[in-house]
Amino acid sequence: MKAKPSGARRRFDLQLPSPPSILRRGPFRDGAFRSPLHEPRTTVVLGRWLGAAMLICFLTGLFSHLLQDPPPWLAGWLPSRPAQGYRVTQGLHVISGLAAIPLLGAKLWTVYPRLFEWPPARSVLHALERLGIAVLVAATLLELFTGLLNTLQWYPWPFPFRQTHFWLGWLAVGGLLVHVAVKAPLIARNWWRSGPALAQRRAFLGAVGAAVGVVTLTTAGQSVPWLRPLDLLAPRRPDVGPQRLPVNRTAAQAGTQSTPPDWQLRVDGPRPYRLTLAELMELPQHEAELPISCVEGWSASARWSGVRVADLLARAGAHAGSAVKVTSLEAAGPYRIMEMPAQYASDPLTLLALRVNGEVLDADHGFPARIIAPNRPGVLQTKWVARLEVL
């Protein structure tokens, strides 16, 4: 009498109930997805490309975040050279992020039939795996979407972009690593195997590669000078703006259109002093060819001239290895006050710039004086400088 119920339980465990026929329609019906490209080999190839783009984007974005907001223990280790370093890393960040958009779309197309599997979850572990994939896809889509709108300087959401973008990056890459670990046996089996439908796969992958190439070639010119003639889809042209340089935050937006007639640079240290603009012009002037490189991905080089920050700090009695706090005339803004680590302040290329490309600074470029330093994000190249303070 007891064996029969046990057998019934075994049959229940082995035979999952069939769904009602009303649920097996549309994408849930058998044979709803006929393309032979909805298969592991195509997914693995696209996954390799997408994974490379995401890792480049993540690492370069992490470097940008650390430059903008370094923890105290790291600030002294950030390099001021190579001078063009941030231009390269942030250019790669935006280029790889834009390239990831068509790659992600293609990869999701190859696997989306699995969204309509029956049963939706075969076990607790399978349910957790699908939940992890949902988090990975959602984080990646949101990361790329917000990053794309950031290149346009459009923020139609209530949350802070930079902090949200930072943590979404960790969530997306963490989810990617977990997903790769779970799928490692499947990835290993399909890493080199050609599989069926070889001609169709080659055509599809070729089309995806062409799309990525078009997106890259028509946007990378905003940071890669020799691709500038092809800069058709990028939101910014690096040679358009006052004095042939783009501007993110204008003097009107910052409320600094009119410089006080009695403006003086205040330098605070063991021996504080003040200098008028005329007195600054009389000090030894130095030149540096440096780029303005912005987090949105564009960069433009210019010839800057002015007084070395190290000389100004030394005159105030600063000790070797002193950092500096820079305060702008700007009344408000997240970067009105900027702290510059000692390795930047002492670098001979770091200037309090008074001229650009042989011309007095335009108001939008920071008249009467601005900071220009090597290997620094544009938001930290403080404009409309009013005060330097030795730290």
C-alpha positions as CSV (number, residue, x, y, z in Angstrom):
1,M,0.0,0.0,0.0
2,K,3.0,2.4,0.6
3,A,4.9,1.7,-2.6
4,K,2.1,3.1,-4.8
5,P,2.2,6.7,-3.4
6,S,6.0,6.6,-3.6
7,G,5.8,5.7,-7.3
8,A,3.4,8.5,-7.8
9,R,5.8,11.0,-6.2
10,R,8.6,9.7,-8.5
11,R,6.4,10.2,-11.6
12,F,5.6,13.8,-10.4
13,D,9.3,14.5,-10.0
14,L,10.2,13.3,-13.4
15,Q,7.2,14.5,-15.5
16,L,6.6,18.2,-15.3
17,P,3.1,19.3,-16.0
18,S,2.3,20.5,-19.5
19,P,1.2,24.1,-19.7
20,P,-2.4,24.8,-20.9
21,S,-2.7,25.1,-24.6
22,I,-3.6,28.7,-24.3
23,L,-0.1,29.5,-23.0
24,R,1.7,27.6,-25.8
25,R,0.9,30.3,-28.4
26,G,3.0,33.1,-30.0
27,P,6.6,32.9,-28.8
28,F,5.8,30.0,-26.3
29,R,4.7,27.6,-29.1
30,D,7.0,24.8,-30.2
31,G,9.2,25.9,-33.2
32,A,8.4,29.6,-32.7
33,F,12.1,30.5,-33.3
34,R,13.4,29.0,-36.6
35,S,16.7,30.9,-37.2
36,P,19.7,28.5,-36.9
37,L,21.6,31.4,-35.4
38,H,19.9,31.1,-32.1
39,E,22.6,28.7,-31.0
40,P,25.6,28.6,-28.6
41,R,28.4,29.1,-31.1
42,T,27.1,32.4,-32.4
43,T,26.4,33.5,-28.8
44,V,29.9,32.6,-27.7
45,V,31.6,34.5,-30.5
46,L,29.5,37.6,-29.8
47,G,30.1,37.2,-26.1
48,R,33.9,37.3,-26.6
49,W,33.6,40.6,-28.5
50,L,31.1,42.1,-26.0
51,G,33.1,40.9,-23.0
52,A,36.3,42.6,-24.3
53,A,34.4,45.9,-24.9
54,M,32.8,45.8,-21.5
55,L,36.1,45.1,-19.7
56,I,37.9,47.9,-21.6
57,C,35.0,50.2,-20.8
58,F,35.0,49.2,-17.1
59,L,38.7,49.6,-16.5
60,T,39.0,52.9,-18.3
61,G,35.9,54.2,-16.5
62,L,37.3,53.1,-13.2
63,F,40.5,55.0,-13.9
64,S,38.4,58.1,-14.7
65,H,36.5,57.8,-11.5
66,L,39.6,57.5,-9.4
67,L,41.1,60.5,-11.1
68,Q,38.0,62.6,-10.3
69,D,37.4,61.3,-6.8
70,P,40.5,59.5,-5.5
71,P,40.5,58.0,-2.0
72,P,43.0,59.7,0.3
73,W,45.4,56.7,0.2
74,L,45.6,56.8,-3.6
75,A,45.7,60.5,-4.3
76,G,49.5,60.6,-4.0
77,W,50.0,57.8,-6.4
78,L,48.0,59.1,-9.4
79,P,50.4,59.8,-12.3
80,S,50.7,63.2,-14.0
81,R,52.4,61.5,-17.0
82,P,51.9,60.6,-19.8
83,A,50.4,64.1,-20.4
84,Q,47.9,62.6,-22.9
85,G,47.0,59.7,-20.7
86,Y,43.5,60.7,-19.8
87,R,42.8,61.6,-23.4
88,V,43.6,58.0,-24.4
89,T,41.8,56.3,-21.5
90,Q,38.6,58.3,-21.7
91,G,38.6,58.1,-25.4
92,L,38.8,54.3,-25.2
93,H,36.1,54.4,-22.5
94,V,33.6,56.1,-24.7
95,I,34.6,54.2,-27.9
96,S,34.3,50.8,-26.3
97,G,31.0,51.8,-24.6
98,L,29.5,52.9,-28.0
99,A,30.8,49.7,-29.7
100,A,29.2,47.6,-27.0
101,I,25.7,48.9,-27.9
102,P,25.3,47.0,-31.2
103,L,27.2,44.0,-29.8
104,L,24.8,43.8,-26.9
105,G,21.8,44.0,-29.2
106,A,23.2,41.2,-31.4
107,K,24.0,39.0,-28.4
108,L,20.6,39.5,-26.9
109,W,19.0,38.6,-30.2
110,T,20.8,35.2,-30.3
111,V,19.6,34.2,-26.8
112,Y,16.2,35.9,-26.4
113,P,14.3,32.7,-27.4
114,R,15.4,31.3,-24.0
115,L,13.1,33.9,-22.4
116,F,10.2,31.8,-23.6
117,E,11.4,28.4,-22.4
118,W,8.9,26.1,-20.7
119,P,9.0,25.6,-17.8
120,P,10.4,29.0,-17.0
121,A,12.4,27.5,-14.1
122,R,13.4,23.9,-13.9
123,S,14.9,24.1,-10.4
124,V,15.9,26.5,-7.7
125,L,19.4,26.8,-9.1
126,H,18.0,27.4,-12.6
127,A,15.7,30.1,-11.2
128,L,18.6,31.8,-9.5
129,E,20.7,31.6,-12.7
130,R,17.9,33.3,-14.7
131,L,17.5,35.9,-12.0
132,G,21.3,36.6,-12.3
133,I,21.0,37.0,-16.0
134,A,18.1,39.4,-15.6
135,V,20.2,41.6,-13.2
136,L,23.2,41.4,-15.7
137,V,21.1,42.5,-18.7
138,A,19.3,45.2,-16.8
139,A,22.5,46.7,-15.3
140,T,24.3,46.6,-18.7
141,L,21.4,48.2,-20.6
142,L,21.0,50.9,-18.0
143,E,24.8,51.5,-17.9
144,L,25.1,51.9,-21.7
145,F,21.9,53.9,-22.0
146,T,22.9,56.4,-19.3
147,G,26.5,56.6,-20.7
148,L,25.2,57.3,-24.2
149,L,23.0,60.2,-22.9
150,N,26.0,61.5,-20.9
151,T,27.9,62.0,-24.1
152,L,25.0,64.3,-25.1
153,Q,25.0,66.0,-21.7
154,W,21.4,65.1,-21.3
155,Y,20.3,63.8,-17.9
156,P,16.5,63.1,-17.8
157,W,16.7,61.2,-14.5
158,P,16.5,62.3,-10.9
159,F,19.6,60.4,-9.7
160,P,23.2,61.5,-9.8
161,F,24.8,60.2,-13.0
162,R,28.5,59.7,-12.0
163,Q,27.9,57.7,-8.8
164,T,25.1,55.7,-10.4
165,H,27.2,55.0,-13.5
166,F,30.1,53.9,-11.2
167,W,28.1,51.3,-9.2
168,L,26.2,50.1,-12.3
169,G,29.6,49.3,-13.8
170,W,30.5,47.1,-10.9
171,L,27.1,45.4,-11.0
172,A,27.4,44.7,-14.7
173,V,31.0,43.4,-14.6
174,G,30.3,41.4,-11.5
175,G,27.2,39.9,-13.1
176,L,29.3,39.2,-16.3
177,L,32.0,37.3,-14.3
178,V,29.3,35.2,-12.5
179,H,27.6,34.4,-15.8
180,V,30.8,33.4,-17.4
181,A,31.6,31.1,-14.5
182,V,28.2,29.4,-14.6
183,K,28.4,29.0,-18.4
184,A,32.0,28.0,-18.5
185,P,31.4,24.4,-19.7
186,L,29.1,25.6,-22.5
187,I,31.6,28.4,-23.5
188,A,34.5,25.9,-23.6
189,R,32.6,23.5,-25.9
190,N,31.8,26.3,-28.3
191,W,34.9,28.4,-28.1
192,W,36.4,27.0,-31.3
193,R,33.7,24.7,-32.7
194,S,32.3,25.9,-36.0
195,G,29.0,24.1,-35.6
196,P,26.1,24.2,-38.1
197,A,25.0,27.0,-40.4
198,L,28.5,28.3,-40.9
199,A,27.7,30.5,-43.9
200,Q,24.8,32.2,-42.2
201,R,26.8,32.7,-39.0
202,R,29.7,34.3,-41.0
203,A,27.2,36.7,-42.7
204,F,25.6,37.6,-39.4
205,L,28.9,38.2,-37.6
206,G,30.2,40.1,-40.5
207,A,27.1,42.4,-40.4
208,V,27.5,42.9,-36.7
209,G,31.2,43.7,-37.1
210,A,30.4,46.2,-39.9
211,A,27.9,47.9,-37.6
212,V,30.4,48.2,-34.8
213,G,33.0,49.5,-37.3
214,V,30.6,52.2,-38.6
215,V,29.7,53.3,-35.1
216,T,33.4,53.5,-34.1
217,L,34.7,55.3,-37.2
218,T,31.9,57.9,-37.1
219,T,32.3,58.7,-33.4
220,A,35.9,58.2,-32.4
221,G,37.0,61.4,-34.2
222,Q,36.0,63.4,-31.2
223,S,39.0,62.0,-29.4
224,V,41.2,60.5,-32.2
225,P,42.5,63.4,-34.3
226,W,43.3,61.4,-37.4
227,L,39.7,60.1,-37.5
228,R,38.2,63.6,-37.3
229,P,37.2,63.8,-41.0
230,L,34.8,60.8,-40.3
231,D,33.3,62.4,-37.1
232,L,29.7,62.3,-38.4
233,L,27.7,60.8,-35.5
234,A,29.7,62.0,-32.5
235,P,27.9,64.6,-30.4
236,R,30.9,67.0,-30.2
237,R,33.5,68.3,-32.7
238,P,36.7,69.1,-30.9
239,D,37.4,72.1,-33.2
240,V,34.1,73.9,-32.7
241,G,33.8,76.6,-30.0
242,P,35.3,79.8,-28.7
243,Q,39.0,80.0,-29.7
244,R,38.5,76.7,-31.6
245,L,37.9,74.7,-28.4
246,P,34.6,73.2,-27.2
247,V,33.0,74.4,-24.0
248,N,30.9,72.3,-21.6
249,R,30.1,75.0,-19.0
250,T,29.9,78.5,-20.2
251,A,30.6,81.7,-18.3
252,A,26.9,82.5,-18.4
253,Q,26.0,79.1,-16.9
254,A,28.6,79.7,-14.2
255,G,27.6,83.3,-13.5
256,T,31.1,84.5,-14.3
257,Q,30.5,86.6,-17.5
258,S,31.8,89.7,-15.7
259,T,35.1,89.5,-13.9
260,P,35.4,91.9,-10.9
261,P,37.4,94.9,-12.0
262,D,39.5,94.5,-8.9
263,W,40.2,90.8,-9.5
264,Q,43.3,89.5,-7.8
265,L,44.7,86.0,-7.6
266,R,44.9,85.1,-3.9
267,V,47.7,82.6,-3.0
268,D,47.5,81.3,0.6
269,G,50.4,79.6,2.3
270,P,53.1,80.3,4.8
271,R,53.8,83.6,3.0
272,P,50.4,84.5,1.4
273,Y,50.2,87.2,-1.3
274,R,47.9,88.5,-4.0
275,L,48.6,89.3,-7.7
276,T,46.7,91.4,-10.2
277,L,46.3,90.1,-13.8
278,A,48.9,92.6,-14.9
279,E,51.3,91.4,-12.3
280,L,50.7,87.7,-13.4
281,M,51.5,88.7,-17.0
282,E,54.8,90.1,-15.8
283,L,55.9,86.9,-14.2
284,P,57.9,84.3,-16.3
285,Q,55.5,82.8,-18.8
286,H,55.7,79.1,-19.9
287,E,54.0,77.2,-22.6
288,A,52.5,73.7,-22.8
289,E,50.7,71.7,-25.5
290,L,48.0,69.9,-23.5
291,P,44.5,68.6,-24.3
292,I,41.2,69.4,-22.6
293,S,39.8,65.9,-22.2
294,C,36.2,65.6,-21.0
295,V,34.3,62.6,-19.5
296,E,31.9,62.8,-22.4
297,G,34.7,61.4,-24.6
298,W,35.8,64.4,-26.6
299,S,39.3,66.0,-26.4
300,A,41.1,68.9,-28.1
301,S,44.7,70.0,-27.8
302,A,45.8,73.6,-27.5
303,R,48.8,75.7,-26.8
304,W,48.5,77.2,-23.3
305,S,50.7,79.8,-21.8
306,G,50.9,81.2,-18.2
307,V,52.6,80.8,-14.9
308,R,53.7,77.5,-13.5
309,V,51.6,76.6,-10.5
310,A,54.8,75.2,-8.8
311,D,56.4,78.7,-9.0
312,L,53.3,80.4,-7.5
313,L,53.3,77.9,-4.6
314,A,57.0,78.2,-4.0
315,R,56.6,82.0,-3.8
316,A,54.0,81.4,-1.0
317,G,56.5,79.3,0.9
318,A,55.1,75.9,0.1
319,H,57.3,72.9,0.9
320,A,58.2,70.4,-1.7
321,G,55.4,67.8,-2.1
322,S,52.6,70.2,-1.2
323,A,49.2,69.8,-2.7
324,V,47.0,72.7,-3.6
325,K,43.3,73.6,-3.3
326,V,41.9,75.7,-6.2
327,T,38.8,77.8,-5.8
328,S,36.8,79.3,-8.7
329,L,34.9,82.5,-9.0
330,E,32.0,80.3,-9.9
331,A,29.3,80.8,-7.2
332,A,28.2,77.2,-7.2
333,G,28.8,73.9,-8.8
334,P,30.3,70.5,-7.9
335,Y,33.8,71.4,-9.2
336,R,34.0,75.0,-7.9
337,I,36.6,73.8,-5.4
338,M,39.2,71.3,-6.7
339,E,42.1,69.7,-4.8
340,M,45.2,68.9,-6.9
341,P,47.7,66.3,-5.5
342,A,51.3,67.3,-5.1
343,Q,52.6,65.4,-8.2
344,Y,50.3,67.5,-10.4
345,A,51.0,70.8,-8.6
346,S,54.8,70.3,-9.0
347,D,54.7,69.1,-12.6
348,P,56.3,71.8,-14.8
349,L,53.5,71.3,-17.4
350,T,50.8,72.4,-14.8
351,L,50.0,76.0,-15.5
352,L,47.8,78.8,-14.3
353,A,47.0,79.6,-17.9
354,L,46.4,83.1,-19.1
355,R,46.3,82.6,-22.8
356,V,45.4,79.8,-25.3
357,N,46.6,79.5,-28.8
358,G,48.3,82.9,-28.5
359,E,45.1,84.7,-27.4
360,V,43.8,86.0,-24.1
361,L,41.4,83.4,-22.6
362,D,37.8,83.8,-23.6
363,A,35.3,84.2,-20.8
364,D,34.0,80.7,-21.6
365,H,37.5,79.3,-21.3
366,G,38.1,80.7,-17.8
367,F,39.2,84.4,-18.1
368,P,41.1,85.7,-16.3
369,A,43.0,82.5,-15.4
370,R,42.4,78.8,-15.4
371,I,44.2,75.6,-14.5
372,I,45.7,73.3,-17.2
373,A,47.5,70.2,-16.1
374,P,48.6,66.9,-17.7
375,N,46.6,63.7,-17.5
376,R,43.6,65.3,-15.8
377,P,39.9,65.2,-16.6
378,G,38.5,68.4,-18.0
379,V,36.2,69.0,-15.0
380,L,39.3,69.3,-12.9
381,Q,40.9,71.9,-15.1
382,T,39.3,74.7,-13.0
383,K,38.2,77.9,-14.8
384,W,37.9,81.4,-13.4
385,V,40.5,80.8,-10.7
386,A,40.3,83.1,-7.7
387,R,42.4,81.4,-5.1
388,L,45.2,78.9,-4.7
389,E,45.7,77.4,-1.2
390,V,48.8,75.4,-0.2
391,L,47.8,72.1,1.5
